[in-house]
Amino acid sequence: MRVLAEQASELEDQMIKRRIPESVQTAVQQWLPPVALSALKRALGSVSWSGDYPSFASAMAECEGYDAQVILDRVTEAALAVKEGRAAYERDSVPYQQKAYVWHVLSGLLWTAARRGGRLSVLDFGGSLGSTYYQHKSWLSDLPHFKWSIVEQPSFVDVGQAKFEDGTLRFFHDVPSALAAERANMLLVSSVFQYLEDPYAMLEELVNYDFDVLLIDRTGFTLDGRDRLTVQRVGERIYPATYPCWFFDRARFLGIVTERYRLVNEFPAIDRANLPVRYEAFLFERLKGP
């Protein structure tokens, strides 16, 4: 739990360091009590959630929109730094210099390979320009069969195909195209469903592809057993954006998956928000037919 908490606060720490001189940071950390320091982090953080909207359209009406090219440029810059060895990994367009791993994701990947004779073929739905792939590939490259397919927005696919594809990593515009090229035995969906207009429809569609293993990470759930639609605001220090964001009814969400999958394990995810919600991760294995 301590490691997960440290990873969850890492992005906030990076944002604070960009705004406060190092000498001031040292003084603040030495003299402020932990509660006050935590409050300062939240005040200076770049991401917040607000509202309780009745429909996606009503939430969109409160969003100012964002320059998608700015987001793509920042993600591309950070991802290239990782690929070229100038950064250890990146998350949400922020590059980090020290290696870190999402252990529940890595364990799920290795568990899948171990149960299938060393074969690991991942379909990473909404996988950006390979954030999870580059972060963990040093643990996976020696597998007898290792492939990683990313399905993303058209602009990300274009950049991915031009600058990031290699013998293992490939980019596709949709799931059928990815599966036609490589039959993946694992589906990874990390921090994606909450940004879709109709997330439950997409969840049902993906479940019906019958992947052997399903790993859902960085997904937010309410504490009062209902769906809540908010507006998420991302500050300039990451990339300027305002967009609708769901927090889900946990029972409803899991009910769709467990019609076809067995829950193997669940984990706390690294994210947190300024609302009474929690982020979780789940590892599922497909139920065998009669």
N, C-alpha and C positions, 0 to 999 in steps of 0.2 A: 504493500500500500504506500509506503514512503516513497519508493521509486516512482510510482504512478503520480503521486502528488507533485514530485519535483518536475516530472515531465510536463504536467498540466500547467505549472506556473512558468515554465521556461519561456514561452512566447511572451507572456506579460513582462518578464524580466528583460527580454530583448527590447521590447518597446520602451521601457523606462530608460534603459541605457542610451537609447538614441536621443532622449530628451534631456537628460540630466548629466552634467559633467562628472567625470570619474571622482574628483575630489569630494563633490557634494554627495554622490552615491555612498561613498565610504562613511561619511559623517552620518547620513540618514540611517544606514544599516547598523551603525554602532549605537546610536542614541534613541532611535524610535523603538517602542515596544512592538512585539509581533502583530498585535491587533491593529495598531496604527499603521504599521508598514503594509499590512494587507489592504487596509482601506486606501492607502496611497496608490498601491498597484491598481486597484479597481478604478480609481479616479483617473489615472493616467492611461489606462488600457485603451485599446483601439477598437474593441468589439463590444456591442451591447445589444440587448433585445428588449422590445417593449410592445405593449398592445395585446389585444385579444379580439381578433377580427372574425366576423361571421363568414367571410368568403375570401377566396384568393384574389378576386377582383377588388374587393374593398381594401385589402392589404396593399395590392399593387398601386392603388390610388394614392397611398401615403408614401410611396417610394419615389425617390428622385431619379432613380436609374443610375447607371455607371458607364464609364467608358470601357467597353470590353477589351479594346486594344491595349489600354493601360494595364489591365489585369494580365492579359496574355504576355505582354512585354516583360512584366515583373516576374511572372512565373518562369518564362523562358530564360531570363537572365540567371535566376537562382538555380534552375535545373541544369543549365550549362555549367555553372560553377561546380556543381556536384559531379557531373559527368566528366569534367576535365580535371577533377582532383583539387579544385580550389576551395571546396567546402565539403564537409563530411556528409551532410544531408540537408534537405529543405522541407519545410512544411508551410503550406499556405503562403508561398512566395518568399518566405523568410529563410535565408541560408544559415546553417549552424556549423561551427568549426570543430566541435567535439562529437565523436561518434555516439549515437544513442539508438536504441532499438525499441520497438513496440513489442514487448515480449509475448503478449497473448496472440498477436498477429503472427509472429515468427513461429511460435509453438504450433499454431494451427496449420501453417504452411508445411512444417516439417512432419506433423502428425499425418497430414494428407499424403505426403510422399512416402512415409514409412508404411502406411497401410496399402499402398498401391505399387509396391515393388520399386520404389525410387522414382516413380513418374509423378511430376508436378507440372500441370498446365493450368495456369491461372487466367481467368477472364476478370480483369479489373475494371468494373463498370464505374465510369467517372473518375478514372485514375490519374487525371491531370497529365503531366508529361513524364510520369514514371516515378513519382515521389516514393511510394512504398517499394517499388522494384529496386531503385537505386539504394535506398536505405538498408535493404536486407539482402541484396543479391550475393554478398560475400559469403553468406551462410548457405546459399542454395546452389551456387554455380557448379559444384562438384556432383550434383545429382545426375544419375544416368540419363534422365530426360527432364529438361527444364525449359519451359516456354512461358512467356508472359504477354498476354494480349490486352490492350487498353481500348475501351469504347468511350469516345468523348465527343464533345461538340466539334463541328466541322473545322473551326479555326485551329483548335488544339490538335486535331488529327493531321491537318496539313503541316503544322510545325513539327509534330512528332515524327511523321514520315520523312520529313526533310532533314531533321537534325538529330534525332534520337534513336531511330531504329537500328538494331544490330542483329546478330544471329539469334537472339533470344527474345528481344522486345519488339513488338509490332503494334500498330495503331489501326483502328477500324471505326467506321462511321456508325455501325449498328451491330447488335448481337448476332443476327444470322450470318453476316459476313465474317465475323470473327470465328464463329463455330464452323463455318464451311472451310476456313483455312486451317483451323486447329481445334480439335474437339477437347475443350477444356474440361478438367475434372474438378475444378474448384472455381466458385464465383466469389469474388471479393467486392463488397460495396462499403465504402468508408466515407462517411459524411456526405451523403448524396440524397437520400430519400427526403430529408427535411426541406430541400430546396425545389422539389417538384410540385407542379400544380396539382397533380393527382397521384400522390405517392402510393396509395394503396393499389391502384390499378397497375402501376409499374411493379410493385412488389409481387402481385399475383402473376404478372407476365413472366418475371424472372424466375419465380418458383416453378412455373410450369415447364421451364426448359430442362428440368431434372438433372441438374449438376449433381455429382456425387457428394460434394461438400459445399456448404454455404457459410461464409464468414461475413457477418454484418458488424461493422465497427463504427464508433464515433456517431452514434444515433441518440437523439435526445427524447426523453419521456417525461410526461407530467407526473406529479405526485398524487393527483386527485382523480385519476382514472378517466381522462377525457382527452380529446385532441384540442390543442391550442395553437392558433395561427398568430404569429408575431411578425414584427418587422425587425430585421437585423441590420445594424449599422456598423460598417467597417470604416475605420478612419484612414486618413491619408498615409499614415506611417506603414500600413500594410498595402492597401490599395483602396481608393475611394469607391464605396459601393453601398447601396441600400436596396434590400430585397426581402420578399416574404420568406419566412422560415417557420416550419412546423415543429411542434413538440407533440409526441404521439401518446395515444392511449395504449399502454403497454400490452394489455390483454388482447385488444383488437389486433394490434400489429403482430404479436407472436402467434395468435390464433390462425392467421393466414398461412404462416410458414409451417406450423406444426401439423397442418393437414397432410403434408407430404414429407416432412423432415422430423427427425428426432433431435431434440436439443442435447448436445454433448456437454457443453459448458457455457458459462456466462462470466463476464468480466466487467469491472468498472473501466470505462474508457477515459482517455486523458483530458477530454474537454470539460469545461464548466461554464456556467452562465450566471448572469445577475438576476435570475428568476428561480422560483422553487421547482427545479427540474433536476434530472440526473441523466448523465450520458452513460450508455452501456454498449457492450460488445457481446456477440453471440456466435458460437460455433455449432453448426448443424450438420447432420449426416442424413442423406436421403433414406427414407424408409424403403425397405425391400418389398416388392410386390408379393401377392399371394402365390 
